[in-house]
Amino acid sequence: MPTTTIDGHTIEVDDEGFLLDPHEWTESLATCLAAQIGIDLTDEHWKAIRFLRDDFAEQGETATLRRVSVVGGIPTKSLFQLFPQKPAKKLAYVAGLPKPHGCV
């Protein structure tokens, strides 16, 4: 398995750079991951990230963009503004979770 060093920690990642163990995630690591893809985290970003992580803990899989919008109460348009171009993939990446099913 590939490894990478982020924020001074060596972590295992998949071929696309997604964390293999969501328990290795920290808020500090999220800030570094976001910076790598050109995102400066705001309170609105954190709302989406925390929803995604909490939902993952309950459901056992990464929520789709639709679920984040409907259940998490964050409009899809806002998610595209917060995580441009590929919001589901970028949100999952920053949250330290696997890509949602069906995400390319």
Secondary structure by P-SEA (a helix, b strand, c coil): cbbbbcccbbbbbcccccccccccccaaaaaaaaaaacccccaaaaaaaaaaaaaaaaccccccaaaaaacccccaaaaaaaccccaaaaaaaaaccccccccc
